């Protein structure tokens, strides 16, 4: 990733009010990109609101990604060079309770983004962000590669696999010879300060600390490919730079995940957080297993390493330390959310590649 590359670039982010979108906005604003955002209103407790990020956007639309006409109008109005599509229903357990919302947001939302891009001449590149859960999970002890079979047991995972199929179809049907270069990004479990989502491990841990109760853990031995949000976004932007440079061989799917050593259990992550924050505590959830969740999941990011030269700059241990530090600082001084985040971005950029 080259921060100077982004000076003056016009970037539209869908889902900019979410966790990843907020960090991405801070990064790109720091690189002096011009930003537009299209997303549902931010949750009352969110990094977007804590850090007062609306001011970073030249165009800020609080709309539903499923509204194709409004989205198309927003894209035409801003005329971005790049669209980074993050907007989604992102939670596995919520997808069981709200399957229609999950499918319509994640699949038709992607269709709407690509249709808007198809009809806007200014758009040179699109990145569709899906998930490591887009693969048909076989509980393999090795990482999934981009060529492995797509699928999904729960509605969320299956909808992300379907989003990948949508991206592939548009790439072949509409963008093969002309139009924007289209890639997709499949990232592992992303952690970092400012995530307040329901039913996610670290936000649940933080809420437990605030309430003075141990967090309930469903599957302490479940293994995931954990990585810091800044490592993940570093990969996304490195890929987008190649797309905007017109390098057609990068218009494909890429995994962004940690080294094999950082594919670790939920219990390992909790213990790592506790090292930096002794107040972290947990207990086994008595109703674990009520819905299906994969026990073992890993990503093979060799393609991103070899073709993009991307590797996570933060180990899992460092990621947990940075995450604990963010929450400790911001819980003590809520108005510091933006400055603490900017400090971590600067520290990340100073790390060796």
Phi and psi in degrees as GROMACS dihedral restraints (atoms count N, CA, C in turn):
[ dihedral_restraints ]
;  ai    aj    ak    al  type     phi  dphi    fc
    3     4     5     6     1  -120.1    20    10
    4     5     6     7     1   103.7    20    10
    6     7     8     9     1   -55.4    20    10
    7     8     9    10     1   -35.3    20    10
    9    10    11    12     1   -64.7    20    10
   10    11    12    13     1   -26.2    20    10
   12    13    14    15     1   -59.5    20    10
   13    14    15    16     1   -28.9    20    10
   15    16    17    18     1   -90.7    20    10
   16    17    18    19     1    -3.0    20    10
   18    19    20    21     1   -60.0    20    10
   19    20    21    22     1   118.9    20    10
   21    22    23    24     1    79.4    20    10
   22    23    24    25     1    -3.0    20    10
   24    25    26    27     1   -68.2    20    10
   25    26    27    28     1   142.8    20    10
   27    28    29    30     1   -97.8    20    10
   28    29    30    31     1   113.5    20    10
   30    31    32    33     1  -126.0    20    10
   31    32    33    34     1   127.8    20    10
   33    34    35    36     1  -105.5    20    10
   34    35    36    37     1   126.7    20    10
   36    37    38    39     1  -111.6    20    10
   37    38    39    40     1   120.6    20    10
   39    40    41    42     1   -86.9    20    10
   40    41    42    43     1   145.7    20    10
   42    43    44    45     1    74.3    20    10
   43    44    45    46     1    27.5    20    10
   45    46    47    48     1   -70.7    20    10
   46    47    48    49     1   -14.4    20    10
   48    49    50    51     1   -88.1    20    10
   49    50    51    52     1    -4.3    20    10
   51    52    53    54     1   -84.8    20    10
   52    53    54    55     1  -174.3    20    10
   54    55    56    57     1   -62.5    20    10
   55    56    57    58     1   -59.5    20    10
   57    58    59    60     1   -62.8    20    10
   58    59    60    61     1   -42.3    20    10
   60    61    62    63     1   -60.8    20    10
   61    62    63    64     1   -36.5    20    10
   63    64    65    66     1   -67.4    20    10
   64    65    66    67     1   -46.3    20    10
   66    67    68    69     1   -62.8    20    10
   67    68    69    70     1   -40.5    20    10
   69    70    71    72     1   -62.6    20    10
   70    71    72    73     1   -41.9    20    10
   72    73    74    75     1   -61.4    20    10
   73    74    75    76     1   -42.9    20    10
   75    76    77    78     1   -62.1    20    10
   76    77    78    79     1   -42.3    20    10
   78    79    80    81     1   -62.1    20    10
   79    80    81    82     1   -52.7    20    10
   81    82    83    84     1   -68.1    20    10
   82    83    84    85     1   -36.1    20    10
   84    85    86    87     1   -63.3    20    10
   85    86    87    88     1   -38.5    20    10
   87    88    89    90     1   -64.6    20    10
   88    89    90    91     1   -27.0    20    10
   90    91    92    93     1   -87.9    20    10
   91    92    93    94     1     2.5    20    10
   93    94    95    96     1    67.5    20    10
   94    95    96    97     1    34.3    20    10
   96    97    98    99     1   -78.1    20    10
   97    98    99   100     1   158.0    20    10
   99   100   101   102     1   -96.3    20    10
  100   101   102   103     1   129.1    20    10
  102   103   104   105     1  -118.7    20    10
  103   104   105   106     1   143.0    20    10
  105   106   107   108     1  -127.3    20    10
  106   107   108   109     1   150.2    20    10
  108   109   110   111     1  -134.1    20    10
  109   110   111   112     1   146.6    20    10
  111   112   113   114     1  -138.7    20    10
  112   113   114   115     1   115.8    20    10
  114   115   116   117     1  -168.7    20    10
  115   116   117   118     1   167.7    20    10
  117   118   119   120     1   -65.1    20    10
  118   119   120   121     1   157.5    20    10
  120   121   122   123     1   -55.7    20    10
  121   122   123   124     1   145.4    20    10
  123   124   125   126     1   -63.1    20    10
  124   125   126   127     1   148.8    20    10
  126   127   128   129     1   -63.2    20    10
  127   128   129   130     1   153.2    20    10
  129   130   131   132     1   -54.9    20    10
  130   131   132   133     1   -39.4    20    10
  132   133   134   135     1  -107.4    20    10
  133   134   135   136     1   108.4    20    10
  135   136   137   138     1  -160.7    20    10
  136   137   138   139     1   156.4    20    10
  138   139   140   141     1   -61.1    20    10
  139   140   141   142     1   -37.8    20    10
  141   142   143   144     1   -57.0    20    10
  142   143   144   145     1   -43.8    20    10
  144   145   146   147     1   -78.8    20    10
  145   146   147   148     1   -41.5    20    10
  147   148   149   150     1   -59.2    20    10
  148   149   150   151     1   -41.1    20    10
  150   151   152   153     1   -94.1    20    10
  151   152   153   154     1     2.5    20    10
  153   154   155   156     1    52.6    20    10
  154   155   156   157     1    59.8    20    10
  156   157   158   159     1   -87.5    20    10
  157   158   159   160     1   -11.4    20    10
  159   160   161   162     1   -56.4    20    10
  160   161   162   163     1   -31.5    20    10
  162   163   164   165     1   -66.6    20    10
  163   164   165   166     1   -15.0    20    10
  165   166   167   168     1   -78.2    20    10
  166   167   168   169     1   -12.2    20    10
  168   169   170   171     1  -104.1    20    10
  169   170   171   172     1   128.7    20    10
  171   172   173   174     1   -69.0    20    10
  172   173   174   175     1   -28.7    20    10
  174   175   176   177     1  -139.9    20    10
  175   176   177   178     1   121.9    20    10
  177   178   179   180     1  -128.8    20    10
  178   179   180   181     1   104.0    20    10
  180   181   182   183     1  -107.1    20    10
  181   182   183   184     1   120.6    20    10
  183   184   185   186     1   -97.3    20    10
  184   185   186   187     1    87.7    20    10
  186   187   188   189     1  -141.2    20    10
  187   188   189   190     1   167.2    20    10
  189   190   191   192     1   -87.8    20    10
  190   191   192   193     1   132.2    20    10
  192   193   194   195     1   -62.3    20    10
  193   194   195   196     1   -18.7    20    10
  195   196   197   198     1   -80.3    20    10
  196   197   198   199     1    -8.2    20    10
  198   199   200   201     1   -88.0    20    10
  199   200   201   202     1    91.9    20    10
  201   202   203   204     1   -62.7    20    10
  202   203   204   205     1   -39.1    20    10
  204   205   206   207     1   -68.0    20    10
  205   206   207   208     1   -44.8    20    10
  207   208   209   210     1   -64.4    20    10
  208   209   210   211     1   -39.9    20    10
  210   211   212   213     1   -64.0    20    10
  211   212   213   214     1   -45.9    20    10
  213   214   215   216     1   -60.1    20    10
  214   215   216   217     1   -40.3    20    10
  216   217   218   219     1   -65.3    20    10
  217   218   219   220     1   -39.5    20    10
  219   220   221   222     1   -64.7    20    10
  220   221   222   223     1   -40.2    20    10
  222   223   224   225     1   -66.0    20    10
  223   224   225   226     1   -44.5    20    10
  225   226   227   228     1   -62.9    20    10
  226   227   228   229     1   -40.0    20    10
  228   229   230   231     1   -64.6    20    10
  229   230   231   232     1   -42.9    20    10
  231   232   233   234     1   -85.8    20    10
  232   233   234   235     1   -28.8    20    10
  234   235   236   237     1    52.7    20    10
  235   236   237   238     1    62.5    20    10
  237   238   239   240     1   -74.7    20    10
  238   239   240   241     1   153.2    20    10
  240   241   242   243     1   -76.3    20    10
  241   242   243   244     1   -33.1    20    10
  243   244   245   246     1  -135.8    20    10
  244   245   246   247     1   138.5    20    10
  246   247   248   249     1  -115.9    20    10
  247   248   249   250     1   126.4    20    10
  249   250   251   252     1  -109.9    20    10
  250   251   252   253     1   113.4    20    10
  252   253   254   255     1   -97.3    20    10
  253   254   255   256     1   102.4    20    10
  255   256   257   258     1  -108.9    20    10
  256   257   258   259     1   -19.1    20    10
  258   259   260   261     1   -59.9    20    10
  259   260   261   262     1   130.7    20    10
  261   262   263   264     1  -171.6    20    10
  262   263   264   265     1   165.0    20    10
  264   265   266   267     1   -89.7    20    10
  265   266   267   268     1   108.9    20    10
  267   268   269   270     1  -100.5    20    10
  268   269   270   271     1     8.3    20    10
  270   271   272   273     1  -115.2    20    10
  271   272   273   274     1   129.1    20    10
  273   274   275   276     1   -62.3    20    10
  274   275   276   277     1   -52.1    20    10
  276   277   278   279     1   -67.9    20    10
  277   278   279   280     1   -35.0    20    10
  279   280   281   282     1   -64.3    20    10
  280   281   282   283     1   -30.8    20    10
  282   283   284   285     1   -64.1    20    10
  283   284   285   286     1   -28.8    20    10
  285   286   287   288     1   -68.0    20    10
  286   287   288   289     1   -38.4    20    10
  288   289   290   291     1   -80.4    20    10
  289   290   291   292     1   -29.5    20    10
  291   292   293   294     1  -131.6    20    10
  292   293   294   295     1    65.3    20    10
  294   295   296   297     1   -65.4    20    10
  295   296   297   298     1   -37.7    20    10
  297   298   299   300     1   -65.3    20    10
  298   299   300   301     1   -43.9    20    10
  300   301   302   303     1   -60.8    20    10
  301   302   303   304     1   -41.3    20    10
  303   304   305   306     1   -63.4    20    10
  304   305   306   307     1   -49.3    20    10
  306   307   308   309     1   -65.6    20    10
  307   308   309   310     1   -44.0    20    10
  309   310   311   312     1   -68.7    20    10
  310   311   312   313     1   -40.1    20    10
  312   313   314   315     1   -68.1    20    10
  313   314   315   316     1   -46.3    20    10
  315   316   317   318     1   -81.0    20    10
  316   317   318   319     1   -33.5    20    10
  318   319   320   321     1   -95.1    20    10
  319   320   321   322     1   -58.9    20    10
  321   322   323   324     1   -68.2    20    10
  322   323   324   325     1   -28.7    20    10
  324   325   326   327     1   -59.9    20    10
  325   326   327   328     1   -41.5    20    10
  327   328   329   330     1   -66.9    20    10
  328   329   330   331     1   -42.5    20    10
  330   331   332   333     1   -56.9    20    10
  331   332   333   334     1   -45.7    20    10
  333   334   335   336     1   -62.7    20    10
  334   335   336   337     1   -40.0    20    10
  336   337   338   339     1   -62.8    20    10
  337   338   339   340     1   -45.8    20    10
  339   340   341   342     1   -70.5    20    10
  340   341   342   343     1   -32.7    20    10
  342   343   344   345     1   -65.5    20    10
  343   344   345   346     1   -43.2    20    10
  345   346   347   348     1   -62.2    20    10
  346   347   348   349     1   -40.4    20    10
  348   349   350   351     1   -66.7    20    10
  349   350   351   352     1   -38.2    20    10
  351   352   353   354     1   -62.3    20    10
  352   353   354   355     1   -30.2    20    10
  354   355   356   357     1  -104.7    20    10
  355   356   357   358     1    13.3    20    10
  357   358   359   360     1  -119.4    20    10
  358   359   360   361     1   111.4    20    10
  360   361   362   363     1   -65.2    20    10
  361   362   363   364     1   -23.3    20    10
  363   364   365   366     1   -70.4    20    10
  364   365   366   367     1   -25.0    20    10
  366   367   368   369     1   -72.6    20    10
  367   368   369   370     1   121.0    20    10
  369   370   371   372     1  -101.2    20    10
  370   371   372   373     1   -24.1    20    10
  372   373   374   375     1  -154.7    20    10
  373   374   375   376     1   150.7    20    10
  375   376   377   378     1  -136.2    20    10
  376   377   378   379     1   134.3    20    10
  378   379   380   381     1  -115.5    20    10
  379   380   381   382     1   119.3    20    10
  381   382   383   384     1   -98.2    20    10
  382   383   384   385     1   119.5    20    10
  384   385   386   387     1   -96.2    20    10
  385   386   387   388     1   121.9    20    10
  387   388   389   390     1  -112.5    20    10
  388   389   390   391     1  -115.0    20    10
  390   391   392   393     1  -167.4    20    10
  391   392   393   394     1   156.0    20    10
  393   394   395   396     1   -63.4    20    10
  394   395   396   397     1   -20.0    20    10
  396   397   398   399     1   -81.4    20    10
  397   398   399   400     1     5.2    20    10
  399   400   401   402     1   -75.2    20    10
  400   401   402   403     1   -10.3    20    10
  402   403   404   405     1   -86.1    20    10
  403   404   405   406     1   148.2    20    10
  405   406   407   408     1   -68.0    20    10
  406   407   408   409     1   108.6    20    10
  408   409   410   411     1   -75.5    20    10
  409   410   411   412     1   121.7    20    10
  411   412   413   414     1  -108.1    20    10
  412   413   414   415     1     4.9    20    10
  414   415   416   417     1    54.9    20    10
  415   416   417   418     1    37.6    20    10
  417   418   419   420     1   -71.0    20    10
  418   419   420   421     1   148.6    20    10
  420   421   422   423     1   -83.0    20    10
  421   422   423   424     1     0.5    20    10
  423   424   425   426     1  -115.3    20    10
  424   425   426   427     1   167.5    20    10
  426   427   428   429     1   -78.5    20    10
  427   428   429   430     1   146.8    20    10
  429   430   431   432     1   -72.7    20    10
  430   431   432   433     1   141.1    20    10
  432   433   434   435     1  -105.2    20    10
  433   434   435   436     1   162.6    20    10
  435   436   437   438     1   -60.2    20    10
  436   437   438   439     1   -23.7    20    10
  438   439   440   441     1   -86.9    20    10
  439   440   441   442     1    -4.6    20    10
  441   442   443   444     1   -73.9    20    10
  442   443   444   445     1   160.9    20    10
  444   445   446   447     1   -64.9    20    10
  445   446   447   448     1   136.6    20    10
  447   448   449   450     1   -84.6    20    10
  448   449   450   451     1   155.0    20    10
  450   451   452   453     1   171.2    20    10
  451   452   453   454     1  -165.7    20    10
  453   454   455   456     1   169.8    20    10
  454   455   456   457     1   137.2    20    10
  456   457   458   459     1   -80.6    20    10
  457   458   459   460     1   -52.9    20    10
  459   460   461   462     1   -85.2    20    10
  460   461   462   463     1   161.6    20    10
  462   463   464   465     1   -58.2    20    10
  463   464   465   466     1   -37.3    20    10
  465   466   467   468     1   -61.6    20    10
  466   467   468   469     1   -54.0    20    10
  468   469   470   471     1   -60.5    20    10
  469   470   471   472     1   -44.3    20    10
  471   472   473   474     1   -64.5    20    10
  472   473   474   475     1   -36.8    20    10
  474   475   476   477     1   -67.9    20    10
  475   476   477   478     1   -32.3    20    10
  477   478   479   480     1   -71.8    20    10
  478   479   480   481     1   -36.0    20    10
  480   481   482   483     1   -62.5    20    10
  481   482   483   484     1   -42.5    20    10
  483   484   485   486     1   -64.0    20    10
  484   485   486   487     1   -36.4    20    10
  486   487   488   489     1   -62.4    20    10
  487   488   489   490     1   -36.8    20    10
  489   490   491   492     1   -64.2    20    10
  490   491   492   493     1   -39.5    20    10
  492   493   494   495     1   -65.9    20    10
  493   494   495   496     1   -38.2    20    10
  495   496   497   498     1   -60.0    20    10
  496   497   498   499     1   -47.9    20    10
  498   499   500   501     1   -60.5    20    10
  499   500   501   502     1   -44.0    20    10
  501   502   503   504     1   -62.1    20    10
  502   503   504   505     1   -42.6    20    10
  504   505   506   507     1   -62.5    20    10
  505   506   507   508     1   -45.1    20    10
  507   508   509   510     1   -65.7    20    10
  508   509   510   511     1   -38.4    20    10
  510   511   512   513     1   -60.0    20    10
  511   512   513   514     1   -43.6    20    10
  513   514   515   516     1   -78.2    20    10
  514   515   516   517     1   -38.2    20    10
  516   517   518   519     1   -85.0    20    10
  517   518   519   520     1   -34.7    20    10
  519   520   521   522     1  -121.7    20    10
  520   521   522   523     1   -28.0    20    10
  522   523   524   525     1  -112.6    20    10
  523   524   525   526     1    11.3    20    10
  525   526   527   528     1   -67.2    20    10
  526   527   528   529     1   -39.1    20    10
  528   529   530   531     1  -111.8    20    10
  529   530   531   532     1   -22.4    20    10
  531   532   533   534     1  -153.8    20    10
  532   533   534   535     1   174.1    20    10
  534   535   536   537     1    87.7    20    10
  535   536   537   538     1  -175.6    20    10
  537   538   539   540     1   -68.8    20    10
  538   539   540   541     1   152.0    20    10
  540   541   542   543     1   -79.6    20    10
  541   542   543   544     1   132.9    20    10
  543   544   545   546     1  -121.9    20    10
  544   545   546   547     1   123.3    20    10
  546   547   548   549     1  -126.5    20    10
  547   548   549   550     1   162.0    20    10
  549   550   551   552     1  -125.8    20    10
  550   551   552   553     1   152.5    20    10
  552   553   554   555     1  -126.1    20    10
  553   554   555   556     1   129.5    20    10
  555   556   557   558     1  -117.5    20    10
  556   557   558   559     1   105.7    20    10
  558   559   560   561     1  -108.1    20    10
  559   560   561   562     1   156.5    20    10
  561   562   563   564     1   -77.4    20    10
  562   563   564   565     1  -166.7    20    10
  564   565   566   567     1   -68.6    20    10
  565   566   567   568     1   116.1    20    10
  567   568   569   570     1   -98.3    20    10
  568   569   570   571     1   130.8    20    10
  570   571   572   573     1  -124.0    20    10
  571   572   573   574     1   164.4    20    10
  573   574   575   576     1   155.4    20    10
  574   575   576   577     1   165.9    20    10
  576   577   578   579     1   -64.2    20    10
  577   578   579   580     1   149.5    20    10
  579   580   581   582     1    91.7    20    10
  580   581   582   583     1     0.7    20    10
  582   583   584   585     1   -87.1    20    10
  583   584   585   586     1   117.2    20    10
  585   586   587   588     1  -119.4    20    10
  586   587   588   589     1    17.5    20    10
  588   589   590   591     1   -63.3    20    10
  589   590   591   592     1   150.8    20    10
  591   592   593   594     1   -70.6    20    10
  592   593   594   595     1   149.3    20    10
  594   595   596   597     1    60.7    20    10
  595   596   597   598     1    35.0    20    10
  597   598   599   600     1  -121.8    20    10
  598   599   600   601     1   148.0    20    10
  600   601   602   603     1   -55.8    20    10
  601   602   603   604     1   -60.7    20    10
  603   604   605   606     1   -70.5    20    10
  604   605   606   607     1   -42.2    20    10
  606   607   608   609     1   -57.9    20    10
  607   608   609   610     1   -38.2    20    10
  609   610   611   612     1   -64.1    20    10
  610   611   612   613     1   -39.2    20    10
  612   613   614   615     1   -60.5    20    10
  613   614   615   616     1   -45.6    20    10
  615   616   617   618     1   -65.2    20    10
  616   617   618   619     1   -43.0    20    10
  618   619   620   621     1   -62.2    20    10
  619   620   621   622     1   -36.1    20    10
  621   622   623   624     1   -61.7    20    10
  622   623   624   625     1   -41.1    20    10
  624   625   626   627     1   -63.5    20    10
  625   626   627   628     1   -43.7    20    10
  627   628   629   630     1   -61.4    20    10
  628   629   630   631     1   -36.5    20    10
  630   631   632   633     1   -90.5    20    10
  631   632   633   634     1    -7.9    20    10
  633   634   635   636     1    72.9    20    10
  634   635   636   637     1    30.2    20    10
  636   637   638   639     1  -130.5    20    10
  637   638   639   640     1   149.9    20    10
  639   640   641   642     1   -69.8    20    10
  640   641   642   643     1   143.0    20    10
  642   643   644   645     1   -75.0    20    10
  643   644   645   646     1   142.6    20    10
  645   646   647   648     1   -88.0    20    10
  646   647   648   649     1   125.2    20    10
  648   649   650   651     1  -109.1    20    10
  649   650   651   652     1   126.7    20    10
  651   652   653   654     1   -77.6    20    10
  652   653   654   655     1   -49.5    20    10
  654   655   656   657     1  -135.0    20    10
  655   656   657   658     1    81.6    20    10
  657   658   659   660     1   -63.4    20    10
  658   659   660   661     1   -22.2    20    10
  660   661   662   663     1   -99.3    20    10
  661   662   663   664     1     4.4    20    10
  663   664   665   666     1   -65.7    20    10
  664   665   666   667     1   136.0    20    10
  666   667   668   669     1  -106.5    20    10
  667   668   669   670     1   136.5    20    10
  669   670   671   672     1  -139.0    20    10
  670   671   672   673     1   157.6    20    10
  672   673   674   675     1   -87.6    20    10
  673   674   675   676     1    89.2    20    10
  675   676   677   678     1   -80.5    20    10
  676   677   678   679     1   139.4    20    10
  678   679   680   681     1  -154.2    20    10
  679   680   681   682     1   154.2    20    10
  681   682   683   684     1   -74.2    20    10
  682   683   684   685     1   147.8    20    10
  684   685   686   687     1   -58.2    20    10
  685   686   687   688     1   -34.6    20    10
  687   688   689   690     1   -70.3    20    10
  688   689   690   691     1   -35.0    20    10
  690   691   692   693     1   -63.2    20    10
  691   692   693   694     1   -42.7    20    10
  693   694   695   696     1   -62.1    20    10
  694   695   696   697     1   -50.6    20    10
  696   697   698   699     1   -66.5    20    10
  697   698   699   700     1   -32.4    20    10
  699   700   701   702     1   -55.1    20    10
  700   701   702   703     1   -45.7    20    10
  702   703   704   705     1   -64.8    20    10
  703   704   705   706     1   -44.1    20    10
  705   706   707   708     1   -57.7    20    10
  706   707   708   709     1   -46.7    20    10
  708   709   710   711     1   -70.7    20    10
  709   710   711   712     1   -35.3    20    10
  711   712   713   714     1   -60.2    20    10
  712   713   714   715     1   -41.1    20    10
  714   715   716   717     1   -66.9    20    10
  715   716   717   718     1   -43.7    20    10
  717   718   719   720     1   -63.0    20    10
  718   719   720   721     1   -34.6    20    10
  720   721   722   723     1   -60.0    20    10
  721   722   723   724     1   -40.3    20    10
  723   724   725   726     1   -70.4    20    10
  724   725   726   727     1   -35.9    20    10
  726   727   728   729     1   -66.1    20    10
  727   728   729   730     1   -45.9    20    10
  729   730   731   732     1   -67.4    20    10
  730   731   732   733     1   -22.9    20    10
  732   733   734   735     1   -78.8    20    10
  733   734   735   736     1    -2.7    20    10
  735   736   737   738     1    83.8    20    10
  736   737   738   739     1    19.1    20    10
  738   739   740   741     1   -86.5    20    10
  739   740   741   742     1    98.2    20    10
  741   742   743   744     1   -64.0    20    10
  742   743   744   745     1   -26.6    20    10
  744   745   746   747     1   -70.3    20    10
  745   746   747   748     1    -7.9    20    10
  747   748   749   750     1   -93.7    20    10
  748   749   750   751     1     0.0    20    10
  750   751   752   753     1   -82.3    20    10
  751   752   753   754     1    77.0    20    10
  753   754   755   756     1  -160.4    20    10
  754   755   756   757     1  -176.0    20    10
  756   757   758   759     1   -86.1    20    10
  757   758   759   760     1   141.8    20    10
  759   760   761   762     1  -133.9    20    10
  760   761   762   763     1   136.9    20    10
  762   763   764   765     1   -87.2    20    10
  763   764   765   766     1   141.8    20    10
  765   766   767   768     1  -128.2    20    10
  766   767   768   769     1   104.7    20    10
  768   769   770   771     1  -145.1    20    10
  769   770   771   772     1   171.1    20    10
  771   772   773   774     1   -78.9    20    10
  772   773   774   775     1   176.0    20    10
  774   775   776   777     1   -65.4    20    10
  775   776   777   778     1   160.8    20    10
  777   778   779   780     1   -57.1    20    10
  778   779   780   781     1   -32.0    20    10
  780   781   782   783     1   -66.3    20    10
  781   782   783   784     1   -21.4    20    10
  783   784   785   786     1   -99.8    20    10
  784   785   786   787     1    10.1    20    10
  786   787   788   789     1   -82.3    20    10
  787   788   789   790     1    97.5    20    10
  789   790   791   792     1  -129.0    20    10
  790   791   792   793     1   166.0    20    10
  792   793   794   795     1   -77.6    20    10
  793   794   795   796     1   161.8    20    10
  795   796   797   798     1   -56.5    20    10
  796   797   798   799     1   -41.5    20    10
  798   799   800   801     1   -61.0    20    10
  799   800   801   802     1   -42.0    20    10
  801   802   803   804     1   -60.8    20    10
  802   803   804   805     1   -41.8    20    10
  804   805   806   807     1   -65.0    20    10
  805   806   807   808     1   -42.8    20    10
  807   808   809   810     1   -61.9    20    10
  808   809   810   811     1   -42.5    20    10
  810   811   812   813     1   -66.4    20    10
  811   812   813   814     1   -36.9    20    10
  813   814   815   816     1   -65.4    20    10
  814   815   816   817     1   -42.0    20    10
  816   817   818   819     1   -62.6    20    10
  817   818   819   820     1   -40.3    20    10
  819   820   821   822     1   -64.6    20    10
  820   821   822   823     1   -30.4    20    10
  822   823   824   825     1   -59.7    20    10
  823   824   825   826     1   -40.4    20    10
  825   826   827   828     1   -89.2    20    10
  826   827   828   829     1   -18.1    20    10
  828   829   830   831     1  -143.9    20    10
  829   830   831   832     1    88.1    20    10
  831   832   833   834     1   -57.2    20    10
  832   833   834   835     1   -19.2    20    10
  834   835   836   837     1   -70.7    20    10
  835   836   837   838     1   -13.6    20    10
  837   838   839   840     1   -63.8    20    10
  838   839   840   841     1   127.2    20    10
  840   841   842   843     1  -148.1    20    10
  841   842   843   844     1   158.9    20    10
  843   844   845   846     1  -152.8    20    10
  844   845   846   847     1   167.4    20    10
  846   847   848   849     1  -147.0    20    10
  847   848   849   850     1   157.5    20    10
  849   850   851   852     1   -70.6    20    10
  850   851   852   853     1   133.3    20    10
  852   853   854   855     1   -75.3    20    10
  853   854   855   856     1   125.6    20    10
  855   856   857   858     1   -68.1    20    10
  856   857   858   859     1   -19.7    20    10
  858   859   860   861     1  -108.9    20    10
  859   860   861   862     1    23.0    20    10
  861   862   863   864     1   -57.2    20    10
  862   863   864   865     1   143.4    20    10
  864   865   866   867     1    89.9    20    10
  865   866   867   868     1     6.4    20    10
  867   868   869   870     1   -64.3    20    10
  868   869   870   871     1   -32.1    20    10
  870   871   872   873     1  -128.3    20    10
  871   872   873   874     1   157.9    20    10
  873   874   875   876     1   -72.5    20    10
  874   875   876   877     1   131.9    20    10
  876   877   878   879     1  -140.3    20    10
  877   878   879   880     1   139.8    20    10
  879   880   881   882     1   -61.8    20    10
  880   881   882   883     1   139.7    20    10
  882   883   884   885     1   -86.0    20    10
  883   884   885   886     1   -28.0    20    10
  885   886   887   888     1  -140.2    20    10
  886   887   888   889     1   126.7    20    10
  888   889   890   891     1  -148.8    20    10
  889   890   891   892     1   129.3    20    10
  891   892   893   894     1  -144.7    20    10
  892   893   894   895     1   154.4    20    10
  894   895   896   897     1  -118.8    20    10
  895   896   897   898     1   144.2    20    10
  897   898   899   900     1  -103.1    20    10
  898   899   900   901     1   110.3    20    10
  900   901   902   903     1  -100.9    20    10
  901   902   903   904     1    26.0    20    10
  903   904   905   906     1   -57.7    20    10
  904   905   906   907     1   -40.4    20    10
  906   907   908   909     1   -60.9    20    10
  907   908   909   910     1   -44.3    20    10
  909   910   911   912     1   -65.8    20    10
  910   911   912   913     1   -38.1    20    10
  912   913   914   915     1   -62.2    20    10
  913   914   915   916     1   -47.4    20    10
  915   916   917   918     1   -76.1    20    10
  916   917   918   919     1   -42.7    20    10
  918   919   920   921     1   -91.1    20    10
  919   920   921   922     1   -32.6    20    10
  921   922   923   924     1  -102.4    20    10
  922   923   924   925     1   -13.2    20    10
  924   925   926   927     1    68.2    20    10
  925   926   927   928     1    25.5    20    10
  927   928   929   930     1   -95.7    20    10
  928   929   930   931     1   133.9    20    10
  930   931   932   933     1  -142.0    20    10
  931   932   933   934     1   148.1    20    10
  933   934   935   936     1   -62.3    20    10
  934   935   936   937     1   130.4    20    10
  936   937   938   939     1   -80.6    20    10
  937   938   939   940     1   -17.2    20    10
  939   940   941   942     1  -112.0    20    10
  940   941   942   943     1   131.6    20    10
  942   943   944   945     1   -73.1    20    10
  943   944   945   946     1   169.6    20    10
  945   946   947   948     1   -61.7    20    10
  946   947   948   949     1   -42.4    20    10
  948   949   950   951     1   -59.2    20    10
  949   950   951   952     1   -43.4    20    10
  951   952   953   954     1   -66.5    20    10
  952   953   954   955     1   -40.5    20    10
  954   955   956   957     1   -59.9    20    10
  955   956   957   958     1   -43.0    20    10
  957   958   959   960     1   -67.1    20    10
  958   959   960   961     1   -38.8    20    10
  960   961   962   963     1   -63.3    20    10
  961   962   963   964     1   -46.1    20    10
  963   964   965   966     1   -63.6    20    10
  964   965   966   967     1   -40.1    20    10
  966   967   968   969     1   -65.4    20    10
  967   968   969   970     1   -47.6    20    10
  969   970   971   972     1   -59.9    20    10
  970   971   972   973     1   -42.3    20    10
  972   973   974   975     1   -61.6    20    10
  973   974   975   976     1   -43.0    20    10
  975   976   977   978     1   -58.3    20    10
  976   977   978   979     1   -51.6    20    10
  978   979   980   981     1   -65.1    20    10
  979   980   981   982     1   -40.5    20    10
  981   982   983   984     1   -60.8    20    10
  982   983   984   985     1   -44.3    20    10
  984   985   986   987     1   -65.5    20    10
  985   986   987   988     1   -43.9    20    10
  987   988   989   990     1   -78.6    20    10
  988   989   990   991     1   -32.3    20    10
  990   991   992   993     1   -65.2    20    10
  991   992   993   994     1   -34.1    20    10
  993   994   995   996     1   -76.1    20    10
  994   995   996   997     1   -31.0    20    10
  996   997   998   999     1  -144.9    20    10
  997   998   999  1000     1    84.5    20    10
  999  1000  1001  1002     1   -54.7    20    10
 1000  1001  1002  1003     1   -32.4    20    10
 1002  1003  1004  1005     1   -69.2    20    10
 1003  1004  1005  1006     1    -8.7    20    10
 1005  1006  1007  1008     1   -89.1    20    10
 1006  1007  1008  1009     1     5.4    20    10
 1008  1009  1010  1011     1   -55.7    20    10
 1009  1010  1011  1012     1   -45.7    20    10
 1011  1012  1013  1014     1   -69.6    20    10
 1012  1013  1014  1015     1   -45.1    20    10
 1014  1015  1016  1017     1   -65.7    20    10
 1015  1016  1017  1018     1   -39.7    20    10
 1017  1018  1019  1020     1   -64.1    20    10
 1018  1019  1020  1021     1   -41.4    20    10
 1020  1021  1022  1023     1   -64.1    20    10
 1021  1022  1023  1024     1   -43.8    20    10
 1023  1024  1025  1026     1   -64.2    20    10
 1024  1025  1026  1027     1   -37.2    20    10
 1026  1027  1028  1029     1   -63.2    20    10
 1027  1028  1029  1030     1   -40.3    20    10
 1029  1030  1031  1032     1   -69.1    20    10
 1030  1031  1032  1033     1   -36.7    20    10
 1032  1033  1034  1035     1   -61.7    20    10
 1033  1034  1035  1036     1   -46.5    20    10
 1035  1036  1037  1038     1   -61.8    20    10
 1036  1037  1038  1039     1   -41.9    20    10
 1038  1039  1040  1041     1   -65.9    20    10
 1039  1040  1041  1042     1   -37.5    20    10
 1041  1042  1043  1044     1   -64.4    20    10
 1042  1043  1044  1045     1   -45.9    20    10
 1044  1045  1046  1047     1   -63.8    20    10
 1045  1046  1047  1048     1   -23.7    20    10
 1047  1048  1049  1050     1   -82.9    20    10
 1048  1049  1050  1051     1   -11.1    20    10
 1050  1051  1052  1053     1   -70.8    20    10
 1051  1052  1053  1054     1   149.6    20    10
 1053  1054  1055  1056     1   -65.1    20    10
 1054  1055  1056  1057     1   143.5    20    10
